[in-house]
Amino acid sequence: MNSKITLLTFTLLSTGLAASQSDATKNTVNQQIETAVKKVLHQQVLKHAQTLGSRDISIALARLPKLKLEPCSHTPSVKEIGSGKITAKLTRRVNCQQPKWSLNIRAEIGIYKPVVSSQVTIPRNTRILKDDLLLKRENLLTLHGRYFTRISDVAGQMSRRQIYSDRVLQPSMVATPDMVNRNSAVDIEAGQKGFRIAVKGMALDSGSLGDQVQVRNLSSGKVITAIVTGKNKVSISSF
């Protein structure tokens, strides 16, 4: 009877020891993989973030399954899959030569920067006010298209369409307001700095700052091409 109890106790202890060793091996392999992948990704993501004017990044690896692998005798190598482009979701290949094994690891990446967003709904064809906007931390990798990083670049612009609250503003959503309207009176200026002549004209086109528009010189009746320089003001090189 005593021998049976002793044998049973030994078996349980041995089983527990094996399980403990298995867990330790699993943890060691997982730690090796996570450390290797995070180190490589941190370098790659930070380098890409700096090209976007940011150092604010995050890297979250997908939870590893229960791996039945022996620990790698060296630091596992981490290889890019596909183009290797830094995206919000990506995959990297982890390889070990001794013992030989490999697996894919998925990760979610964030590169953050304050960008201009709407804090109220802005109707279509409305002048956008400074109070309509705020800077909000966003993951640049999840944004589609260009964006603004300064409120001053958007305030004063006109909305091309309705912009709902809590939206990242993009150049396609706004337009520079017209400084000259078709069939409106304009001042046509010509000359150089320190010596300029101005005559009255009529705008035949609408245009914003820097646009080229057709205007009629009311004195001569000639139609000329001018550049919009301000509110109801255009400029030409000479009359």
Wavefront OBJ file of the C-alpha trace (Angstrom):
o trace
v 0.000 0.000 0.000
v 2.777 2.390 0.922
v 4.607 1.622 -2.320
v 1.477 2.519 -4.330
v 1.151 5.848 -2.512
v 4.818 6.597 -3.103
v 4.516 5.762 -6.819
v 1.404 7.915 -7.201
v 3.062 10.866 -5.489
v 6.127 10.587 -7.720
v 3.968 10.443 -10.846
v 2.061 13.595 -9.880
v 5.252 15.479 -9.081
v 6.830 14.406 -12.347
v 3.756 15.471 -14.311
v 3.711 18.834 -12.548
v 7.399 19.334 -13.270
v 6.878 18.565 -16.971
v 3.980 21.010 -17.169
v 6.057 23.648 -15.423
v 8.935 23.130 -17.855
v 6.510 23.279 -20.805
v 5.068 26.588 -19.563
v 8.552 27.969 -19.012
v 9.571 26.967 -22.543
v 6.416 28.502 -23.990
v 7.022 31.754 -22.115
v 10.662 31.835 -23.209
v 9.763 31.333 -26.886
v 6.970 33.903 -26.708
v 9.276 36.407 -25.051
v 11.973 35.803 -27.669
v 9.520 36.384 -30.500
v 7.868 39.450 -28.974
v 11.197 41.063 -28.092
v 12.646 40.474 -31.561
v 9.567 41.711 -33.433
v 9.033 44.782 -31.255
v 12.681 45.817 -31.590
v 12.616 45.632 -35.389
v 9.188 47.239 -35.719
v 10.084 50.059 -33.350
v 13.019 51.026 -35.566
v 10.991 50.769 -38.779
v 7.888 52.543 -37.482
v 9.822 55.360 -35.812
v 11.819 55.970 -38.994
v 8.611 56.210 -41.025
v 6.935 58.378 -38.377
v 9.753 60.911 -38.557
v 9.117 61.364 -42.288
v 5.558 62.341 -41.295
v 6.770 64.772 -38.650
v 5.931 62.583 -35.657
v 7.632 60.529 -32.957
v 4.371 59.447 -31.325
v 3.960 55.755 -32.174
v 2.362 52.568 -30.853
v 2.981 48.888 -31.621
v 0.582 46.160 -30.480
v 1.370 42.550 -31.356
v -1.401 40.010 -31.805
v -1.642 37.584 -28.908
v 0.550 34.560 -29.539
v -1.022 31.090 -29.439
v 0.334 28.270 -27.259
v 3.536 27.522 -29.126
v 5.056 24.045 -29.009
v 8.477 25.291 -30.047
v 11.906 25.012 -28.533
v 13.586 28.316 -27.646
v 15.799 29.719 -30.377
v 19.527 29.410 -29.675
v 20.035 32.865 -31.204
v 17.998 36.031 -31.662
v 15.256 35.185 -34.191
v 15.357 37.149 -37.443
v 12.368 39.271 -38.455
v 11.578 39.680 -42.141
v 9.128 41.862 -44.020
v 6.277 40.241 -45.920
v 5.228 41.754 -49.231
v 6.189 45.380 -49.847
v 7.182 45.948 -46.231
v 5.238 49.211 -46.230
v 4.285 50.539 -42.797
v 0.500 50.274 -42.511
v -2.027 50.244 -39.673
v -2.070 46.431 -39.792
v 0.932 44.440 -40.931
v 2.581 41.023 -40.685
v 6.189 40.047 -40.102
v 7.908 36.669 -40.542
v 9.966 35.381 -37.600
v 12.659 32.784 -38.394
v 14.874 30.622 -36.186
v 17.731 28.549 -37.619
v 18.532 26.452 -34.527
v 16.194 24.721 -33.950
v 14.584 25.447 -37.298
v 11.134 27.023 -37.141
v 9.295 30.066 -38.478
v 5.948 31.773 -37.998
v 4.039 34.937 -38.923
v 3.217 37.635 -36.382
v 0.496 40.257 -36.917
v 0.715 43.744 -35.430
v -1.352 46.913 -35.248
v 0.623 50.115 -35.759
v -0.127 53.697 -34.806
v 1.632 56.902 -35.863
v -0.066 59.846 -34.199
v -0.197 63.563 -34.814
v -2.618 66.416 -33.997
v -4.669 67.179 -37.125
v -7.421 69.695 -37.808
v -10.907 68.326 -37.128
v -14.392 69.811 -36.972
v -15.970 70.207 -33.555
v -19.351 71.253 -34.984
v -21.285 70.434 -38.144
v -20.380 72.974 -40.834
v -23.005 73.536 -43.565
v -22.077 73.580 -47.251
v -20.834 76.880 -48.723
v -20.134 78.340 -45.293
v -17.081 80.284 -44.197
v -15.225 78.116 -41.683
v -14.470 79.841 -38.388
v -11.608 79.187 -35.999
v -14.098 78.178 -33.293
v -15.468 75.463 -35.608
v -12.152 73.624 -35.455
v -9.821 71.858 -33.059
v -6.604 69.850 -33.179
v -7.198 66.169 -32.464
v -4.674 63.327 -32.074
v -5.246 60.861 -34.908
v -3.526 57.757 -36.253
v -2.122 58.967 -39.568
v -2.040 55.404 -40.912
v -5.840 55.190 -40.796
v -6.426 58.509 -42.569
v -7.234 58.463 -46.267
v -5.844 61.377 -48.227
v -4.209 64.602 -47.107
v -4.950 66.540 -43.929
v -4.198 69.832 -42.181
v -2.005 70.284 -39.115
v -2.659 74.011 -38.529
v -6.041 75.571 -37.808
v -4.881 78.792 -39.482
v -4.687 76.920 -42.816
v -8.418 76.142 -42.665
v -10.053 79.041 -40.811
v -11.487 81.496 -43.324
v -11.898 78.887 -46.055
v -15.283 77.955 -47.525
v -16.789 74.491 -47.066
v -17.348 72.706 -50.386
v -19.912 70.387 -48.777
v -21.458 69.743 -45.394
v -18.786 68.702 -42.903
v -20.094 66.719 -39.961
v -18.792 67.114 -36.430
v -15.681 65.154 -35.414
v -14.353 64.788 -38.970
v -10.750 65.218 -40.049
v -10.680 68.058 -42.575
v -9.075 67.431 -45.953
v -8.176 69.881 -48.735
v -10.954 68.467 -50.927
v -13.517 69.606 -48.336
v -12.617 73.298 -48.464
v -12.059 76.042 -51.008
v -10.447 79.451 -50.871
v -13.210 82.103 -50.941
v -13.507 84.214 -54.082
v -11.860 87.617 -53.809
v -13.312 88.688 -57.139
v -16.828 87.894 -58.342
v -18.007 87.787 -61.938
v -19.601 91.055 -63.132
v -18.292 92.931 -60.088
v -16.265 96.151 -60.176
v -12.521 95.735 -59.634
v -9.443 97.910 -59.384
v -6.902 97.020 -62.073
v -3.391 97.853 -60.911
v -0.233 97.963 -62.993
v 3.358 99.000 -62.456
v 6.143 98.179 -60.045
v 6.726 98.747 -56.360
v 6.737 102.454 -55.626
v 4.994 103.367 -58.884
v 1.588 101.889 -59.599
v -1.386 103.006 -61.664
v -4.943 101.852 -61.029
v -7.976 102.005 -63.305
v -11.510 100.750 -62.941
v -12.527 97.468 -64.483
v -15.209 94.800 -64.601
v -14.477 91.175 -63.681
v -15.598 88.668 -66.311
v -14.665 85.692 -64.097
v -14.734 84.831 -60.420
v -11.466 83.965 -58.720
v -9.665 83.541 -55.430
v -6.297 84.910 -54.362
v -3.639 84.165 -57.001
v -6.093 83.060 -59.699
v -5.973 84.394 -63.238
v -9.212 86.058 -64.362
v -10.464 87.943 -67.390
v -11.316 91.601 -66.725
v -12.499 94.464 -68.920
v -10.721 97.804 -68.712
v -13.634 100.260 -68.520
v -11.491 103.092 -69.905
v -10.292 101.326 -73.053
v -12.863 98.547 -73.330
v -10.050 95.993 -73.732
v -10.350 92.535 -72.168
v -7.159 91.528 -70.385
v -5.899 88.710 -68.175
v -5.076 89.717 -64.611
v -4.088 88.072 -61.335
v -6.295 88.395 -58.261
v -4.304 90.162 -55.532
v -6.996 91.034 -52.988
v -10.649 91.779 -52.418
v -11.897 93.273 -55.723
v -8.299 93.908 -56.787
v -6.354 92.500 -59.727
v -2.902 93.155 -61.102
v -1.293 93.208 -64.557
v 2.278 93.892 -65.638
v 1.369 96.960 -67.713
v -1.544 98.633 -69.495
l 1 2 3 4 5 6 7 8 9 10 11 12 13 14 15 16 17 18 19 20 21 22 23 24 25 26 27 28 29 30 31 32 33 34 35 36 37 38 39 40 41 42 43 44 45 46 47 48 49 50 51 52 53 54 55 56 57 58 59 60 61 62 63 64 65 66 67 68 69 70 71 72 73 74 75 76 77 78 79 80 81 82 83 84 85 86 87 88 89 90 91 92 93 94 95 96 97 98 99 100 101 102 103 104 105 106 107 108 109 110 111 112 113 114 115 116 117 118 119 120 121 122 123 124 125 126 127 128 129 130 131 132 133 134 135 136 137 138 139 140 141 142 143 144 145 146 147 148 149 150 151 152 153 154 155 156 157 158 159 160 161 162 163 164 165 166 167 168 169 170 171 172 173 174 175 176 177 178 179 180 181 182 183 184 185 186 187 188 189 190 191 192 193 194 195 196 197 198 199 200 201 202 203 204 205 206 207 208 209 210 211 212 213 214 215 216 217 218 219 220 221 222 223 224 225 226 227 228 229 230 231 232 233 234 235 236 237 238 239
